[in-house]
């Protein structure tokens, strides 16, 4: 039994090593993010912190346009066609720049249309500047396809440390709100600069091999348009709650809600790290028509559910204590919101694995339908529940929409029904594994 376990570990060591780098970076992000958010939120107060959170949420929603549906698709292309690396990367980055222009112009129009105050509009524009550096994320895809995420982790981790120190310094100096928005931009710029350095160091051909093809761009867009729309809907029902709270309740309500959402979403790096590392291996197993493919996917779903359950239980128990100690009396209402919002993790964690499954299996159209229905349900529930319960209503809307889009809807379509049953089986995994251990005894 021990030898078998060691053999499994030996085979998976490259993925474990890769995952450990991603998790290490995200743990740093969790720790630094929590501490810095606590200090900054307390310093700015609910209203100003709400303005900053509104700006980042708005940019997150509209920046989805720049992805052009390319994330998992580009990784798959790099793995399947390594000789076309320059064409894949060059075409992808140009498509992303087109998306940037669309996203930035839309943000300007929405800021003007919603009649934001001068300060709110300025913060929105400053945060939106990060969009122009996002196309360089294609370098991330290159490292992920080679299972070398440690370079991405080092770049992001280094930028996070600098940004965190800068934000704490701004609090110490008593700086205004706009400087915190600038610090957000500096973090993104610094991460991109470090990534460029690593890519130049690791790539044999470097940027010189990058080139653009109109025909290949059309091919990528033809494959990725469904993922593109799905990513927009996905971000909508993750971030639209803060935008609608701003429009319906005001900046202070956003600030209180944002603290709860931030503490809940801090954990979302875990499924991303796990799935990102195993994605190339899953593609190969599928291409080889290996019977191990389904088994590995079930194990990933089991692992993600167990981690999500542990996170939700711990946060539920300690939410009020954490809010009181780190954020103070102004944010006490965040605790009730957090207790509801954190249970979305159960579905979000497993959705991370499903998002890669749809790329491998080609179930893109149904994925688009689930994302769109989830976004619609979230918006409609927010319209009803925010006037009744404010931030708690928005949290309920998020939980219900994720449960439907990422779990219940999968039972409707024949092709995705297998994933529905795998998720259902994963929800029984604590009892399954406990029973297996008892039988061995």
N, C-alpha and C positions, 0 to 999 in steps of 0.2 A: 504493500500500500504506500509506504514511504517512498520507495523507489519510483513508483508510478507518479506520485505527486512531484518528485524532483525532476522527473523527465518532462512533465508538463511545464514546470517552471523554466527548465532549460530551453524548451522550444519557444516559450513566450517571452524570453528575457529581453529581446530587443524591443518588444511592445511595452513590457513593464518598465524598462528604462526610459523609453520615450514618454510614456504616461506619467512617470515620476517627475520628469522635467516640467510637463504641463501643469501637473497638480501642484508642484513646488511653486511655480510662478503664480498660480491662482491662489494658493494659500497665502502667499505674500500679499496678493491683491486683496484677499479677504481681510487679513489682519490690518494692513495699511488702510484699506478702504473703510473698514469699520471705524478705526480710531480717528482717521481724518474726517470722515463724514460726521462723527459724533462731535468733534471739536468745531468744525465749520458750521454745522447746523445749529449748535448752541450759540456760536458767535453771531451768526447772521440773524437768527430768529426765524420762526415759521414763515413769515411773509417773504423776506428776501431769499431764504433758502428755497421757498416755493417758486420764485421767479427763475432761479438758476435750474431747478429741477424741471420746470416747464420747458425751458430752452433746450436742455439736453434730451428730454423726451420727444419734443417736436423734431429735433435734428435726427434722433434715432429712427423715428417713423419715416421721415422723408429721405434719409440717407439710404434706405433700403432700395431706392431706385438705382443707386450706383452699383449695386451688386450684380444687376442684370442677369440674375439666376445662375451665376458662374461658379460659386464656391465649390460645392462637391463635384460639379461637372468638370471644372478645370483640373482638379486632383485626379479624377478618373481618366481624363485625356492624357495627363502627364504620365500616369502609370501605364496606360494602354499604348501610347505612342511616344516613347522617350526620345526618339530621333526628331520629333516635331516640337521639341521643347521651346525653341525660340519663337516659333510661330504661335504656339499656344499662349505663351506669356505676353508676347508683343501685342497680339490681337486682343487678349483679355484686358490688358491695362488701358488700351485706347477705348474699348467699349465702356470700361468703368469711368473714364474721364467724361464721356458723353453723359453717363448717368449722373455724375457729379454736377454738371451744369444744369441738368433738369432739376435735381434736388435742391440746389442752391437758389435758383430762380423761384422755385415753388415756395421755399421758406420766406424769401423776401416778399412775395405776393401775399402769403398768409399773414405775415407780420403786419403788413400794411392794411389788409382787409379786416383783421380782427381789432384794429385800432389800438394796438399795444402802446403803452406809455413810452416815452423816449428811452428810459432806462431799460425797459423790457425789450424793446426793439434792438437796442445796442447789444445787450447780452445775447440775444438770439443770433445776431449777425456774427458776433465774435465766435460763439460756439460753432456756428455753421462753417467757419473757416477750416475746421478739421476735415470737412468733406474733401478738400482738395488734396489731402494726403492719403485718403483711403484707397485710391487705386493701387498704391504700392503694396496693398495686402496680397497681391498676386505672388509676392515673394514668400509670404506665409504658406500659400498653397504649394509652392515648389518644395519648401522644407518638409511640409506635412506628407507630400507624396514620397519623399525619401526617408520618412520616419526619422527625421532629424529636428524634432520640435524644440530641442534644447536651445537652439539659436534664437528661435522666436521667443522662448521663455526668458532668455537673458536680455533680449532687447526690450521686451515689455516690462520685465521686472525692474530693469535699470531706470527706464523712463518713469515708472510708477514711483520709485524711491525719490527721484529728483522732484517730481511733481508734488509728492506728499510733503516733503521737507519745505518746498516753496509755499504750499498752502498754509502750513503751520506757521511759517515765517510771516505770511500775510496777516494771519490772525494776531500774531504778536505785535505787528506794526500798526494794527488797526486799519487795514486797507479797505477800500470800497469794494462793492460787489463785482465790478467789471474786471478787477485784477484776478479774481477767482476764475472767471471765465477764460482769461488769458492763460492762467496756469493749466487749465484743461487743454488748451490748444498746444501749449509747450510739451505736454506729455505725449501727445500724438506725434508731433514733429520729431521729437527726440527718438522715439521708438522707430520711426521710419528711417532716420539717419543711421542708427545702429544696424537695422536690418539690411540696408544697402551695403554697409561695410561687410557684414557677414556673407552676403550673397556674392560680393566681389571676391571674397576670400575662398569660398567653397565651390563656386561654379567655375568649371574649366573654360567655358566660353564667355561667361559674364553677360553684360548687357549688349555686347556687340552682335550677338546672334538673334536678338529680338527683332521681329519684323511683323508687319501687318498685312493681312490678306482680306479683301472684301468678301471673297467667296467663303473663306473660313469663318469670318465674322457672322455671315448669314447662317452658316452651319451651326455655330455655337448658339446663336439666338434662337434658331429653330428648335434646338434641343433644350434650351434653357428658359424659354419664355414662360413655361408653366411654373418652373421653380421661382422665377423672377416675381410673378404675380403672387405666388404662395408666400414668398418671403415678406412681401409688402403686407399681406393680410396677417401674417404671423406677428410682425412687429406692431401692427395696429392693435391687436388684442392683447399685446403685452404692455404697450405704452399709452394707448389712447385714453386710459383711465385718468392719467395725470393731466392730459390736455383738456379733457371734458370737465374735470374738477376745476381747472383754472377758469374755464368759460362759464361754468354753472355756479361755482361756490366762491372762487377767488384764490389768490396766491397763497394765503395762509392755510387754506384747506389742502392745497397741493403740498405745502411744506410738511404738514403733519402726516399726510399719506405717503409722501416720498421717503420719509424715514422708515416707515414700516415696509414699503416696497423694496427699499435698498437692503434692509436686513434680510428680507425674504429671498431676494435675488442674488445675494452674495454667494449662495451655494450653487448657483446654476453652472458654475465652471466645472463642477465634478462630472456631470454626464458628458459635457463637451470634451473634456480631457480624455475620458475613457473611450468614447466613440471615435474621436479623431484618430487615436492611436491604432485602433483595431480596424478602421475603415479600409485601408489598403489590403489587409489580410482577408477581410470579408469579400472584397471584390475578387481576389484570386480564388478563394474557395468556391464562389459562385461560378466563375469562369471554368473552373475545373470540374464542375458539377459534383462537388464533394458532398457526401452524406453528412459530413461534420458541420456543414454550413448552418443548418437549422439548429443543431445542438449548440453551436457557439452563440447564435443569436438568442436562444432561450437563456443561456447563462448570462449574457449581457443584460437582458431584461430583468432577470432575477436580481443581479447585482445592483442595478440602478434603482429598482423598487425598494430593496432593503435599505440602501443608503438614504433614499428620499424619506422613507418612513422614519428612520432614526432622526433625521434632520427635523422633520415636522414635529415629532414628539418632544424633542429637546427644546426647540424654539417655543412651542406651545407652553411648556412648563415654566420657562425662564423669561418669557417675553416682557412681562411687567417689571421684573427686577432689572433687566438690562436697560429698558427705557428710562427708568427712574435714575439709575446710577450714571449712565453715560449721556443722556440727553436732557434730563431735567423735567420740571413740572410743565413747561410749555408744550411738551410732546407726549404727555400721558395718554392722550387719546390714540396715539400710534399703537399702543400695546394691543388694544382690541382689534384693530385693523390687521396687525401682524399675525394674530392667532388664526384669522380666517385666510389671509393671503398665503401663508406659508404652506398650506395643504395643497396649493396648486403644484408644488414641487413633485408630488406623486405622479402627476400626468406629464409635467414638463420634462422630468428626468427620462421617462420612457419615450417621450416624443423625440428626444435627441437620437435614440437608436432607430426609431421609425423613419426619421427624416433621411437617414442614410439608406434604409431599406427601400424607400420609394425610388431612390436614384438607381440602386442596383437592379431592382425588379421592374423599373419602368412604369410604376403606378402613379405617374406624375399628375395626370388629370384629376384623379380622385383626390389626391393630396391637395390640389388647388381648391376643390370643392369643400373639403373639410376646413381648410384655412379660411376660406371666404365665409363659410357658415359660422365658424367660430368668431370671426371679426364682427359679423352682423349681429350675432347673439350678444356679444359683449357691448356693442354700441347701444342696442335696444334696451338691454338690462340696465346699462348706465343711465340712460334717459329716464328710466322708471325709478331706479333705486337710489341714485345720487340725491334727488330732491327729498327722498324719504329719510335716508340714513347717512348721507354724505360719504365720507371715506369708507365706512363699513359696507355701504351699498356697492361702491366701486370694487371692493375686494371680493364680495360675493359674485359680482358679474364676471370678474377675472377667473375665479374658481370654476364656475359653472361652464363658461365658454371653453376653458381648457379641457374640462372633463368630457364635454361633448366632442370637440374637434380632435382630441388626441386619443380618445378611448371608445366611447359609445358609438360614434359614427363609423368606426372601422368594422363593426358587425354588419353594416348595411351592404357593403360591396363584397362580392364573392372573393376577389383576389386578395383583399386586405383582411378577410375574416380570419386567416391563419395568424395574423399579427394580433388581432383582438383576443384570440384564444391564448396566444403566448403571453400577452399582457395579463390576462385573467389568471393564467397559471403562475405568473410572476407575483401576483398579489397574494397567492397562497404559499409563496416560497418560504416564509419564516416557518410555517407549519410543516412544509415538505421536508426542509432540511433538518428541522428538529426531530421529525419522525424518523428520518434516515439515520440520524445519530443514535437515537434510542434503540433502533433495530440492531445496529452494530454492537451495542453494548450487550 
